Amino acid sequence: MSTGQILGLITGVLFGFFLQKGRVLRFQKQIGAMLLKDMTIFKFMLSAILVGMVGIQLLAGAEIISLSHKAMNVGAVLVGGALFGGGWAVMGFCPGTSIGALGEGRWHSVFAIAGMIAGAALYAELYPFFKSTVLAWKDFGKISMFELLNISPWLIIAVFWAGIIPMFVWFEKKGL
């Protein structure tokens, strides 16, 4: 096992632990998020993004990792986002929370996991069709926000933090 795989495993286990401790695996929290009545999941995701942004930039700056992101393909983002959102709305789980729920013994999450596996298999079978249709809509290539804006990633991180922290405070004041 490579160092990257070991670090990925440790990160995944810690993320799963925090999913469980944050109670975001609970169906009630999922429904509350979809109805915009409970911001626990959004706060959890945004916290992970805030920490991840800093961690990834520090690791990249120290040349421990190299950044390699996917191409910005409009068709893939629109269709993938719709499928992700639809699956979450129907099942009450996103991919991470479905695995976490199974780890807690919530056997109904098996249906969500089976749906993800079936969807991935269907996508693989239909890939030639998607490649000539949806994936051909518009491809901006492998761009990042800081490359697009020609600014430091740390400036984007600072702006993101400055926008998200007040949102957290507002959520707490509103009891969300």
Summary of the structure (lengths in Angstrom):
residues: 176
radius of gyration: 18.3
end to end distance: 42.0
largest distance: 50.0
contacts: 423
relative contact order: 0.11
helix: 73%
strand: 1%
